[in-house]
Amino acid sequence: MTRFSTRQYRQHPPVLAPESGRGATIPAARGSDPALAAMNGVEARYAGFLVQETAAGRVAAWWYQKLTWRLGTGVHYRPDFVVLRPDGLLEIHEVKARAKAGDFGATEASWAKVKATAGEAPFRVCVVWPGAQGQWHQRVISPTEGPADAP
């Protein structure tokens, strides 16, 4: 795994969702970022969670939709969040809504893109989804997992 340091990056404040309709846990964003307008409610709640994790020191930095992974001709994948851990590890976090069964819900196309990225990326790819009482569940996707881990 490639390790990165926060010194290798220009320091950015965390990306925050606009105040309107994004919940009380996420402060208003500065400026107008078109990517923030595309943030859905589940992603906005996860951004609030990342703000708390950053304040607690469990996350060094995070970015919303700042990375695009090319999978093939005309096929791209843009993960929801790129997270830098304090130990220097980069992770991709794909946020999904919770399905009725309690697991996450994903279309076949989005699941295929996540799995293809996990097979090529030099860093960990995770799928996160909301649970009960503000908890977040996480499934780490690695190229060694078999077909039994599909939703």
Contacts in CASP RR format, 6 or more apart in sequence:
PFRMAT RR
TARGET T0000
AUTHOR 0000-0000-0000
METHOD contacts of the structure
MODEL  1
MTRFSTRQYRQHPPVLAPESGRGATIPAARGSDPALAAMNGVEARYAGFL
VQETAAGRVAAWWYQKLTWRLGTGVHYRPDFVVLRPDGLLEIHEVKARAK
AGDFGATEASWAKVKATAGEAPFRVCVVWPGAQGQWHQRVISPTEGPADA
P
1 89 0 8 1.000
1 122 0 8 1.000
1 123 0 8 1.000
1 124 0 8 1.000
2 90 0 8 1.000
2 122 0 8 1.000
2 123 0 8 1.000
3 87 0 8 1.000
3 88 0 8 1.000
3 89 0 8 1.000
4 84 0 8 1.000
4 88 0 8 1.000
4 89 0 8 1.000
4 90 0 8 1.000
5 88 0 8 1.000
6 60 0 8 1.000
6 61 0 8 1.000
6 84 0 8 1.000
6 88 0 8 1.000
9 61 0 8 1.000
9 84 0 8 1.000
11 61 0 8 1.000
12 61 0 8 1.000
12 63 0 8 1.000
13 30 0 8 1.000
14 47 0 8 1.000
14 50 0 8 1.000
14 51 0 8 1.000
14 54 0 8 1.000
14 61 0 8 1.000
14 62 0 8 1.000
15 29 0 8 1.000
15 33 0 8 1.000
15 35 0 8 1.000
15 36 0 8 1.000
15 47 0 8 1.000
15 62 0 8 1.000
15 63 0 8 1.000
15 64 0 8 1.000
16 26 0 8 1.000
16 27 0 8 1.000
16 28 0 8 1.000
16 29 0 8 1.000
16 30 0 8 1.000
16 36 0 8 1.000
16 47 0 8 1.000
16 48 0 8 1.000
16 51 0 8 1.000
17 26 0 8 1.000
17 29 0 8 1.000
17 36 0 8 1.000
17 39 0 8 1.000
17 43 0 8 1.000
17 44 0 8 1.000
17 47 0 8 1.000
17 48 0 8 1.000
18 28 0 8 1.000
18 29 0 8 1.000
18 36 0 8 1.000
18 37 0 8 1.000
19 26 0 8 1.000
19 27 0 8 1.000
19 28 0 8 1.000
19 29 0 8 1.000
21 44 0 8 1.000
22 39 0 8 1.000
22 41 0 8 1.000
22 44 0 8 1.000
23 44 0 8 1.000
23 45 0 8 1.000
25 45 0 8 1.000
25 48 0 8 1.000
25 51 0 8 1.000
25 52 0 8 1.000
26 44 0 8 1.000
26 45 0 8 1.000
26 47 0 8 1.000
26 48 0 8 1.000
26 51 0 8 1.000
27 51 0 8 1.000
29 36 0 8 1.000
35 64 0 8 1.000
35 65 0 8 1.000
36 64 0 8 1.000
38 65 0 8 1.000
39 47 0 8 1.000
39 64 0 8 1.000
42 95 0 8 1.000
42 96 0 8 1.000
42 97 0 8 1.000
42 129 0 8 1.000
42 130 0 8 1.000
43 64 0 8 1.000
43 80 0 8 1.000
43 81 0 8 1.000
43 95 0 8 1.000
45 130 0 8 1.000
45 134 0 8 1.000
46 80 0 8 1.000
46 81 0 8 1.000
46 93 0 8 1.000
46 95 0 8 1.000
46 128 0 8 1.000
46 130 0 8 1.000
46 136 0 8 1.000
47 64 0 8 1.000
47 81 0 8 1.000
49 134 0 8 1.000
49 136 0 8 1.000
50 59 0 8 1.000
50 62 0 8 1.000
50 81 0 8 1.000
50 83 0 8 1.000
53 59 0 8 1.000
54 60 0 8 1.000
54 61 0 8 1.000
54 62 0 8 1.000
57 86 0 8 1.000
58 85 0 8 1.000
58 86 0 8 1.000
59 83 0 8 1.000
59 84 0 8 1.000
59 85 0 8 1.000
59 86 0 8 1.000
60 84 0 8 1.000
60 85 0 8 1.000
60 86 0 8 1.000
60 88 0 8 1.000
61 83 0 8 1.000
61 84 0 8 1.000
62 81 0 8 1.000
62 82 0 8 1.000
62 83 0 8 1.000
62 84 0 8 1.000
63 81 0 8 1.000
63 82 0 8 1.000
64 80 0 8 1.000
64 81 0 8 1.000
65 78 0 8 1.000
65 79 0 8 1.000
65 80 0 8 1.000
65 81 0 8 1.000
66 82 0 8 1.000
67 78 0 8 1.000
67 79 0 8 1.000
67 82 0 8 1.000
67 92 0 8 1.000
68 76 0 8 1.000
68 77 0 8 1.000
68 78 0 8 1.000
69 76 0 8 1.000
69 77 0 8 1.000
69 78 0 8 1.000
69 79 0 8 1.000
69 117 0 8 1.000
69 120 0 8 1.000
69 121 0 8 1.000
70 76 0 8 1.000
71 77 0 8 1.000
71 113 0 8 1.000
71 116 0 8 1.000
71 117 0 8 1.000
71 120 0 8 1.000
75 113 0 8 1.000
77 113 0 8 1.000
77 114 0 8 1.000
77 116 0 8 1.000
77 117 0 8 1.000
79 92 0 8 1.000
79 93 0 8 1.000
79 94 0 8 1.000
79 117 0 8 1.000
79 125 0 8 1.000
80 93 0 8 1.000
80 94 0 8 1.000
80 95 0 8 1.000
81 92 0 8 1.000
81 93 0 8 1.000
81 94 0 8 1.000
81 95 0 8 1.000
82 90 0 8 1.000
82 91 0 8 1.000
82 92 0 8 1.000
82 93 0 8 1.000
83 90 0 8 1.000
83 91 0 8 1.000
83 92 0 8 1.000
83 93 0 8 1.000
84 90 0 8 1.000
84 91 0 8 1.000
85 91 0 8 1.000
89 123 0 8 1.000
89 124 0 8 1.000
90 123 0 8 1.000
90 124 0 8 1.000
91 123 0 8 1.000
91 124 0 8 1.000
91 125 0 8 1.000
91 126 0 8 1.000
92 117 0 8 1.000
92 121 0 8 1.000
92 123 0 8 1.000
92 124 0 8 1.000
92 125 0 8 1.000
92 126 0 8 1.000
93 126 0 8 1.000
93 127 0 8 1.000
93 128 0 8 1.000
94 110 0 8 1.000
94 114 0 8 1.000
94 125 0 8 1.000
94 126 0 8 1.000
94 127 0 8 1.000
94 128 0 8 1.000
95 128 0 8 1.000
95 129 0 8 1.000
96 104 0 8 1.000
96 105 0 8 1.000
96 106 0 8 1.000
96 127 0 8 1.000
96 128 0 8 1.000
96 129 0 8 1.000
97 104 0 8 1.000
97 105 0 8 1.000
97 129 0 8 1.000
97 130 0 8 1.000
98 104 0 8 1.000
98 105 0 8 1.000
98 129 0 8 1.000
98 130 0 8 1.000
98 131 0 8 1.000
99 105 0 8 1.000
99 151 0 8 1.000
102 131 0 8 1.000
103 129 0 8 1.000
103 151 0 8 1.000
104 127 0 8 1.000
104 128 0 8 1.000
104 129 0 8 1.000
104 137 0 8 1.000
104 139 0 8 1.000
104 151 0 8 1.000
105 129 0 8 1.000
105 151 0 8 1.000
106 114 0 8 1.000
106 127 0 8 1.000
106 151 0 8 1.000
111 150 0 8 1.000
111 151 0 8 1.000
114 125 0 8 1.000
114 127 0 8 1.000
114 141 0 8 1.000
115 141 0 8 1.000
117 125 0 8 1.000
118 125 0 8 1.000
118 141 0 8 1.000
118 142 0 8 1.000
118 143 0 8 1.000
119 125 0 8 1.000
119 142 0 8 1.000
119 143 0 8 1.000
124 140 0 8 1.000
124 142 0 8 1.000
125 140 0 8 1.000
125 141 0 8 1.000
125 142 0 8 1.000
126 138 0 8 1.000
126 139 0 8 1.000
126 140 0 8 1.000
126 141 0 8 1.000
127 138 0 8 1.000
127 139 0 8 1.000
127 141 0 8 1.000
128 136 0 8 1.000
128 137 0 8 1.000
128 138 0 8 1.000
128 139 0 8 1.000
129 136 0 8 1.000
129 137 0 8 1.000
130 136 0 8 1.000
130 137 0 8 1.000
131 137 0 8 1.000
139 149 0 8 1.000
141 149 0 8 1.000
END
